[in-house]
Amino acid sequence: MALDELKSAVPDYAKDLKLNLGSVIGNSDLPQQQLWGTVLACAIATRSPRVLRELEPEAKANLKPEAYTAAKSAAAIMAMNNVYYRTRHLLSDPEYGNLRAGLRMNVIGNPGVEKVDFELWSLAVSAINGCGMCLDSHEQVLRKAGVDRETIQEAFKIASVLQAVGATLDAEAVLEG
């Protein structure tokens, strides 16, 4: 199992990450599609080759082709949106909020999977990318759809652990190399 290989690669000084990796993925209460879509989208968002290389095959094996594609689409569109909306939010001139974005975001309206799943994956990627505006937007859509806070928290716990594992393993690769 790739998850076990990834856990074994985490150095001893980051034992908490190893334990958390096992619990947030191995013991998740999320349905399989939500779990593995979140894992795949977040693995992409970490920008860590090792994390993506280890987790992608298992995600692909646990997702239908349309969910696999939609999770990758969530990572892609949020890579753009998180920069755009975070920048708009951080600029002190409120007039930028009145300007039309003019960016294509069609996949959000028709992601090829249940809207709730795509929103959950988008929220998790937004957590990694640090866009408060996107986090609020996706959380509100999820809550209006009846998704409980515990489910939403599961997604951003996965995001936080994968981001930390990616940063740690990438640092180790530099230090060893």
Order of alpha helices (4+ residues) and beta strands (2+ residues): alpha-alpha-alpha-alpha-alpha-alpha-alpha-alpha-alpha
